[in-house]
Amino acid sequence: MKKVEARKIGPFYVVNVDVFLDPEMPIYKAHAVKRKIIRLARRESALIYHVDVRVFPDPLLRKSGVRRSAKQPLPALGVQESSL
């Protein structure tokens, strides 16, 4: 987690969480992490009204910065991207 903020609104709290994950992580796994953070935060107190989790790719976990060109084959499909 990069940042956690809590604001009090009346008797309740709104929590904002910024999380940096592996850029290669599939979206469904990132959503599972997000749901788990929300569930854990709400268990901490009945006064937590809302938990907002924002997910970002971790710049420290990015690969060497080599990008695929449009002419390179897609790894899983074996077809060229420009033909799609």
Residue pairs with C-beta under 8 A, 6 or more apart in sequence:
1 17
1 18
1 19
1 20
1 37
2 18
2 19
2 20
2 56
3 16
3 17
3 18
4 15
4 16
4 17
4 18
5 15
5 16
5 17
6 13
6 14
6 15
6 16
7 13
7 14
7 16
9 49
11 47
12 47
12 48
12 49
13 45
13 47
13 48
13 49
14 48
14 49
14 50
14 51
14 52
15 41
15 48
15 50
15 51
15 52
16 52
16 54
17 37
17 41
17 51
17 52
17 53
17 54
18 53
18 54
18 56
19 33
19 34
19 37
19 53
19 54
19 55
19 56
20 55
20 56
20 57
20 58
20 59
20 60
20 61
21 30
21 33
21 55
21 56
21 57
21 58
21 61
22 57
22 58
22 61
23 57
23 58
23 61
23 62
23 63
24 61
24 63
30 55
33 55
34 53
34 55
37 51
37 53
38 51
38 53
41 48
41 51
42 48
42 51
68 81
70 80
70 81
70 82
71 80
71 81
71 82
72 80
72 81
73 79
73 80
74 80
74 81
